[in-house]
Amino acid sequence: MGRSGLICAFLLAVCCCSRRAAGVPGEAEQPEPELVEVEVGHTALLKCGLSHAQGNLSHVDWFSVHKEKRTLIFRVRQGQGQSEPGEYQNRLSLQDKGTALALTGITPHDDRIFTCQGRRRAQEHRIRLRVYKAPEEPSIQVNTLGISVNSEEPVEVATCIGRNGYPVPQVTWYKNGQSLKEEKNRVHIQSFQTEESSGLFTLRSVLQAQVSKEDKDAQFYCELSYRLPSGNHMKESKEVTVPVFYPAERVWLEVEPEGVLKEGDRVEIRCLADGNPQPHFSIIKQNLNTRETEEERMDDNGVLVLDPAQKEHSGHYECQGLDLETTASLQSDRQELVVNYVSDVRVSPAAPESQEGSSLTLNCEAESNQDLQFQWLREKTGKLLAKGQMLQLHKLKREEGGGYRCLASVPSVPGLNRSQLVNVAVFGPPWMALREKKMWVKENSVLNLSCEASGHPRPSIVWSVHGTASEQDQEPQSVLSVLNVLVTPELLETGAECVASNSLGRNTTIIFLELGKGWVLLQRGRGQAHVGLIPLPPLTPIHFMSSTPDSNRTTNLSTSTISPPARANSTSTEKKLTEPESKGVVIVAVTVCVLVLALLGAVLYFFYKKGKLPCGRSGKQEITLPPSPKSEFVVEVKSDKLPEEMGLLQGSNGDKRAPGDQGEKYIDLRH
């Protein structure tokens, strides 16, 4: 090579070095773009990082680069910005005194490179905009048809779906908390992605696997992994179990409830197997006595229900199962079922009758497959009378008639018992619940009168007054009669009598009716007595009782409309006053009478002198009482008031007398 050639080569080398040093565009490698991350729907701030004076940013062009195509999207001239027509129109605005560009309403389509270029093309800054969107909660769809353990290839277990994520999330499958990896002929995972019109992605991942009997309770789920500007995140689906089919190897029988059974229990017998699905079952019963076998009928759930269980259900039971896939037949062990029982209880005699004062023996019988215990109870009170099969009643009294119950129970089986009620009838005339009773009534009102009697033979009841009567059986030898009547003056005068009778006699209950008014009764001597009816204010109850049993009466000033009745067929047990107490009461009463009578006489004399008090014998009435064995003084007070015009004294015979005809004194107890 000549001298001229060497000079040319040297000059060419120097020129190349000078051009590289000057930074000619396209000749040097471009730096990595600035990374900006933002979520879908948010606003991205794109900063133009040109390294020159602020004044040079008054002339800037912004471009978007998509698939290596540059598109002008925004111009800055003299500090004023203007959008170019296109997809970014109305979404861009200047920020930070023109140094940055704000892009609103970020979508997945904005995931690209943006550049800002100064007046000279060599002045360019590149920005890489990354867009993210978290997927929705993953859903999982299990194979509801199930998988057989006999399958030779992997079969679909479940499908995981993650919707509306950007970019496409990563999926991981788990079984019982352990991640699953691809395994030849055992585990296969296949994923598909679909881009929606919005630019978001939907991921669909299918898990296929071979399963074994141990996988019948395995929990499968999927996990989606994705990134956001804040970092990496993940979401998990719910856990699912896939049906796994495998043949049965054993069959057995279960009985509920467990333990000792008795008649009346609800018993369920079911067959079970360790296969899935369960084979077709049948239950075979063998009779304990005849050794004959028969197939029992089960319900739709394959359960034999004994409700209620009876002794006939006792026997040997076994289950037989047929696997419909393998046609294999399996049989369970035989199990004995014992239903404990007590037969119907029998009492002899069945309808016992006896005379009063005699003795009676009752016998009780029953059968059971267990040892029995017998008890005798009084039906009314529940009192335990005797233990054993026999009950002896000595010197029967009338009140000992009625119900007796024999209870046969099995101590070894709680709750297993039966009983029988028998009614003992004691011959006798009617026995009245009450000998007499007094009722306070209102005239012209409708009243129910009741009367109860018992006896053997069973008594019948009639009434002395007219009305509508109805009867109710209280016990086998007892009857209650209810009479519906209208309270009339005649009924008030006569009262009502209830008569009960049978072939052995008759008995009565007398009902006295009184208007609900206050009254005072003063009674002395054997001959006559006078009753003065005067209005009284409410008083504290005063109770004076006779010392003579024959004339024993009680007055109670309570608001009850029925005075305390005397028990029929019995002797009164009321407490009597002693003789000194009776005399003291008489002295106090007489003293009060004299003082009040003096005041009353003065008032009467005053009205007489004024001519305002007519004299005569009207309003007088005499009462003739039966002789009394000894003098007595009885005061009976009721708290109800009487009208003022009833201040006359009325006797039992209907005549009226002035107070003084019989030498008696009448007092007003209000003062």
ABEGO torsion letter per residue (X at the ends): XBAAAAAAAAAAAAAAAAAAAAGBBGABBBBBBBBBBBBBGBBBBBBBABBBBAAAAABBBBBBBBGGBBBBABBBBGGBBBBBBEAABGABBBBGGGABBBBBGBBAAABBBBBBBBABAABBBBBBBBBBBBBBBBBBBBBAAEBBAABABBBBABBBBBBGBOBBBBBBBBBGGBBBBBBBGABBBBBBBBBBAAGBBBBBBBBBBBBBAAAAABBBBBBBBBBBAAEBBBBBBBBBBBBBBBBBABBBBBBOBBEBBBBGBBBBBBBBBABOBBBBBBBBBBBAAAGBBBBBBBBAAGBBBBOBBBAAABEBBBBBBBBAAAGBBBBBBBBBBBBBBBBBBBBOBABBBBBBGBBBBBBBBBBBABBBBBBBBBAAAGBBABBEABBBBBGBBAAABEBBBBBBBBAABBGBBBBBBBBBBBBEBBBBABABBBBBBBBGBBBBBBBBBBEOBBBBBBBABBEBBBBBBABAABBBBBBBBBBBAAAAAAEBBBBBBBAAEBBBBBBBBBBBBBBBBBBBEABBBBBBBBBBBBBBBBBBBBABAAABBBBBABABABBBBBBBGBBBABBBBBAAAAAAAAAAAAAAAAAAAAAAAAAAAAAAAAGABBBEABGBBBBBBBBBABBBBBBBBBABBBBAAAABBBBAAGBBBBBGAAGBBBBBAAX
